[in-house]
Amino acid sequence: MHNKGKVYLVGAGVGDKAYLTLRAQELLSRAEVLIYDALVDLQLLDLVPDDCLKLNVGKRGGKVSTPQDKINQLLVAYCCQGKEVVRLKSGDPLVFGRSRAEMVALTQANCNFELIPGISSALAAPLLAGIPLTDRDLSSCFAVCSGHQIELLNWQALAKIDTLVILMGTRSLPAIITQLIAQGRDAAEPIAIIRNCSQIKQEIFWGTLTDIVKKTEGLTLSPAVIIIGKIVTLSDRINQVSVTPNHLPLANKTILVTRAAEQSSKFTTLLESQGATVREMPALVITPPSSWHELDNAISDLQSFDWLILTSANGVKYFWSRLKDVRALAGVKIAVVGKKTAATLEKHHIQPDFIPPNFVADSLVATFPETLPGKKILFPRVETGGRAVLVQELTAKGASVVEVAAYESQCPATIDTNVWNALQHKQIDVITFASSKTVRNFSQLLEQQLAGNTNVNDILKDYAIASIGPQTSKTCYEFLGRIDIEAEIYTLEGLTDAIIQYFNN
């Protein structure tokens, strides 16, 4: 093999990113080029880096499609440029995924490639509808087939199989039923059609071969999976609360999480566990400071400090990136603000000596565990735009505070296109902010997008604004004119609880 890039033929699973494999998530997080299909859930696009080139080559019936030869050419071209290319396919890449043509093209061009399995809707859709594909009494086997070109299928053989799973078959449903009945299948055979499996908007249509066409007349069923067989009747005996998210408190709610561009969001996981659909919007770009000089000098003189104060996960990350020997911290006590900061510190196997109550910087001075006169404190912090109150209060109490730039946070150049479209089409219920900077940057990005044609508050009037605590709320009032939700406990868990309470009320 030549020294080129590599193409990963990745299964995206059934839609919801909760069902994405860990390997697929890892590859998306570092992809340089993403070439994806139409049925891929757009939330998965939020997992790739901001500078990743995203190309939609999806094929949908009745719509303009990218020719397969063109897709093959794109894969080869970007691989030969030395790029890491993720070819993202719905379900599993080798289940009706047209992967063979792509593998042949890559092999002929001497390109590296790797297959990454995904969960096929053929397996997931019945499960999420509470339909077992096999059963000792009703289904000893099942077959999976495509609803495209049904004239090529052996209907005489298929009619004898206990359970049939048909993908991409809703357009051909009347013809499929005609073929099965003609080959001796009972016209009263149960059938289920599962549309949008794994999504909050999942729907299931029940019937028989006799009446299902009439029951679904005039409906757009795609994308859907069709299940035919006596096994369908077992769904009535399964407690489907365990396989659907509709009982969760944030079901059918879409929440926008503003966050740092390169950081995965624990907040997203918390909200999704409560049934929410989450859209993530990069509202901060975290970079190294303009110079490491001050931080490096402070680290070389750590033994002269009594305390190290860390107020953000980024502060921990960048401080540790410059710390060559953890033994230099011997004799230095560490105070952290916030659970996330403490959790990031614990990844380095360090327990903080002090965490102020309420998880906010404002309470650090008032509850500091030692008298401050004569204490020398190192405070690695954001280079520009951070709050000066903490340093002022520590200094007023007699401490000597050395501030050093550990990182910089900036506003992204443009608003995320998918988020902007969602805002325009009223597809969001709540916009969340976990810091004042995300509020300022969000407002700046909106104003930049609107270019003075519309007031920011007019765009936001239909959405609830949620804040993690008083300081962030103050900035929301300043830039957005209001808040609707404020966490009582100033953590991501507290903000999740506040959003749930808001909708309960």
ChimeraX attribute file (.defattr): number of C-alpha atoms within 10 A of each C-alpha:
attribute: neighborCount
match mode: 1-to-1
recipient: residues
	/A:1	8
	/A:2	9
	/A:3	11
	/A:4	16
	/A:5	18
	/A:6	22
	/A:7	27
	/A:8	21
	/A:9	26
	/A:10	29
	/A:11	27
	/A:12	31
	/A:13	27
	/A:14	28
	/A:15	23
	/A:16	19
	/A:17	19
	/A:18	13
	/A:19	14
	/A:20	20
	/A:21	17
	/A:22	10
	/A:23	13
	/A:24	20
	/A:25	17
	/A:26	12
	/A:27	18
	/A:28	26
	/A:29	18
	/A:30	15
	/A:31	24
	/A:32	20
	/A:33	24
	/A:34	22
	/A:35	19
	/A:36	23
	/A:37	20
	/A:38	15
	/A:39	18
	/A:40	22
	/A:41	17
	/A:42	15
	/A:43	15
	/A:44	17
	/A:45	18
	/A:46	19
	/A:47	20
	/A:48	22
	/A:49	17
	/A:50	18
	/A:51	9
	/A:52	17
	/A:53	13
	/A:54	16
	/A:55	14
	/A:56	15
	/A:57	19
	/A:58	19
	/A:59	15
	/A:60	14
	/A:61	9
	/A:62	6
	/A:63	8
	/A:64	10
	/A:65	13
	/A:66	14
	/A:67	11
	/A:68	15
	/A:69	11
	/A:70	11
	/A:71	21
	/A:72	17
	/A:73	15
	/A:74	16
	/A:75	26
	/A:76	24
	/A:77	16
	/A:78	18
	/A:79	24
	/A:80	20
	/A:81	12
	/A:82	15
	/A:83	17
	/A:84	23
	/A:85	28
	/A:86	28
	/A:87	27
	/A:88	28
	/A:89	27
	/A:90	25
	/A:91	26
	/A:92	24
	/A:93	24
	/A:94	18
	/A:95	21
	/A:96	15
	/A:97	16
	/A:98	12
	/A:99	19
	/A:100	12
	/A:101	14
	/A:102	21
	/A:103	20
	/A:104	12
	/A:105	18
	/A:106	21
	/A:107	14
	/A:108	10
	/A:109	16
	/A:110	15
	/A:111	22
	/A:112	19
	/A:113	20
	/A:114	12
	/A:115	16
	/A:116	20
	/A:117	21
	/A:118	25
	/A:119	21
	/A:120	20
	/A:121	25
	/A:122	24
	/A:123	17
	/A:124	19
	/A:125	26
	/A:126	22
	/A:127	17
	/A:128	19
	/A:129	23
	/A:130	22
	/A:131	22
	/A:132	19
	/A:133	25
	/A:134	14
	/A:135	12
	/A:136	7
	/A:137	8
	/A:138	17
	/A:139	17
	/A:140	12
	/A:141	13
	/A:142	16
	/A:143	13
	/A:144	16
	/A:145	17
	/A:146	15
	/A:147	21
	/A:148	15
	/A:149	9
	/A:150	15
	/A:151	11
	/A:152	7
	/A:153	13
	/A:154	10
	/A:155	16
	/A:156	14
	/A:157	10
	/A:158	19
	/A:159	18
	/A:160	13
	/A:161	16
	/A:162	19
	/A:163	25
	/A:164	22
	/A:165	24
	/A:166	22
	/A:167	21
	/A:168	19
	/A:169	24
	/A:170	23
	/A:171	14
	/A:172	13
	/A:173	17
	/A:174	15
	/A:175	14
	/A:176	19
	/A:177	19
	/A:178	14
	/A:179	19
	/A:180	19
	/A:181	17
	/A:182	14
	/A:183	15
	/A:184	11
	/A:185	19
	/A:186	15
	/A:187	15
	/A:188	14
	/A:189	17
	/A:190	20
	/A:191	23
	/A:192	25
	/A:193	28
	/A:194	23
	/A:195	21
	/A:196	22
	/A:197	25
	/A:198	25
	/A:199	19
	/A:200	17
	/A:201	12
	/A:202	17
	/A:203	15
	/A:204	16
	/A:205	14
	/A:206	16
	/A:207	19
	/A:208	19
	/A:209	23
	/A:210	18
	/A:211	14
	/A:212	19
	/A:213	16
	/A:214	10
	/A:215	13
	/A:216	15
	/A:217	9
	/A:218	8
	/A:219	8
	/A:220	11
	/A:221	20
	/A:222	17
	/A:223	16
	/A:224	24
	/A:225	27
	/A:226	24
	/A:227	26
	/A:228	23
	/A:229	24
	/A:230	16
	/A:231	22
	/A:232	25
	/A:233	17
	/A:234	14
	/A:235	16
	/A:236	11
	/A:237	9
	/A:238	13
	/A:239	10
	/A:240	15
	/A:241	11
	/A:242	11
	/A:243	13
	/A:244	19
	/A:245	22
	/A:246	18
	/A:247	11
	/A:248	15
	/A:249	18
	/A:250	23
	/A:251	19
	/A:252	16
	/A:253	19
	/A:254	20
	/A:255	25
	/A:256	24
	/A:257	23
	/A:258	23
	/A:259	23
	/A:260	21
	/A:261	19
	/A:262	16
	/A:263	14
	/A:264	14
	/A:265	14
	/A:266	11
	/A:267	21
	/A:268	19
	/A:269	13
	/A:270	16
	/A:271	26
	/A:272	20
	/A:273	16
	/A:274	19
	/A:275	20
	/A:276	22
	/A:277	22
	/A:278	19
	/A:279	20
	/A:280	25
	/A:281	22
	/A:282	23
	/A:283	29
	/A:284	24
	/A:285	17
	/A:286	18
	/A:287	15
	/A:288	15
	/A:289	20
	/A:290	11
	/A:291	12
	/A:292	14
	/A:293	12
	/A:294	15
	/A:295	25
	/A:296	17
	/A:297	11
	/A:298	18
	/A:299	20
	/A:300	12
	/A:301	11
	/A:302	19
	/A:303	14
	/A:304	14
	/A:305	20
	/A:306	17
	/A:307	21
	/A:308	21
	/A:309	23
	/A:310	24
	/A:311	22
	/A:312	20
	/A:313	19
	/A:314	24
	/A:315	23
	/A:316	23
	/A:317	16
	/A:318	19
	/A:319	20
	/A:320	16
	/A:321	10
	/A:322	13
	/A:323	15
	/A:324	12
	/A:325	9
	/A:326	10
	/A:327	8
	/A:328	14
	/A:329	17
	/A:330	9
	/A:331	13
	/A:332	17
	/A:333	16
	/A:334	20
	/A:335	23
	/A:336	27
	/A:337	24
	/A:338	21
	/A:339	19
	/A:340	17
	/A:341	22
	/A:342	22
	/A:343	17
	/A:344	17
	/A:345	22
	/A:346	12
	/A:347	9
	/A:348	12
	/A:349	9
	/A:350	13
	/A:351	15
	/A:352	19
	/A:353	13
	/A:354	17
	/A:355	23
	/A:356	19
	/A:357	15
	/A:358	17
	/A:359	20
	/A:360	20
	/A:361	19
	/A:362	16
	/A:363	15
	/A:364	22
	/A:365	18
	/A:366	13
	/A:367	12
	/A:368	14
	/A:369	13
	/A:370	8
	/A:371	11
	/A:372	17
	/A:373	13
	/A:374	11
	/A:375	17
	/A:376	18
	/A:377	25
	/A:378	23
	/A:379	23
	/A:380	25
	/A:381	26
	/A:382	23
	/A:383	17
	/A:384	12
	/A:385	12
	/A:386	13
	/A:387	12
	/A:388	8
	/A:389	11
	/A:390	17
	/A:391	18
	/A:392	12
	/A:393	15
	/A:394	20
	/A:395	18
	/A:396	12
	/A:397	16
	/A:398	14
	/A:399	18
	/A:400	19
	/A:401	20
	/A:402	16
	/A:403	18
	/A:404	20
	/A:405	22
	/A:406	29
	/A:407	24
	/A:408	20
	/A:409	21
	/A:410	16
	/A:411	20
	/A:412	19
	/A:413	11
	/A:414	13
	/A:415	19
	/A:416	16
	/A:417	10
	/A:418	15
	/A:419	18
	/A:420	14
	/A:421	11
	/A:422	14
	/A:423	18
	/A:424	11
	/A:425	9
	/A:426	12
	/A:427	15
	/A:428	20
	/A:429	16
	/A:430	20
	/A:431	22
	/A:432	25
	/A:433	26
	/A:434	22
	/A:435	18
	/A:436	23
	/A:437	20
	/A:438	26
	/A:439	25
	/A:440	19
	/A:441	20
	/A:442	24
	/A:443	18
	/A:444	19
	/A:445	21
	/A:446	20
	/A:447	15
	/A:448	14
	/A:449	15
	/A:450	13
	/A:451	10
	/A:452	10
	/A:453	8
	/A:454	12
	/A:455	12
	/A:456	20
	/A:457	15
	/A:458	8
	/A:459	14
	/A:460	18
	/A:461	11
	/A:462	13
	/A:463	18
	/A:464	18
	/A:465	23
	/A:466	28
	/A:467	29
	/A:468	25
	/A:469	24
	/A:470	15
	/A:471	14
	/A:472	22
	/A:473	27
	/A:474	16
	/A:475	21
	/A:476	23
	/A:477	12
	/A:478	12
	/A:479	18
	/A:480	19
	/A:481	14
	/A:482	17
	/A:483	17
	/A:484	14
	/A:485	22
	/A:486	24
	/A:487	20
	/A:488	15
	/A:489	16
	/A:490	20
	/A:491	20
	/A:492	21
	/A:493	15
	/A:494	16
	/A:495	26
	/A:496	22
	/A:497	18
	/A:498	20
	/A:499	24
	/A:500	17
	/A:501	13
	/A:502	14
	/A:503	10
	/A:504	9
	/A:505	5
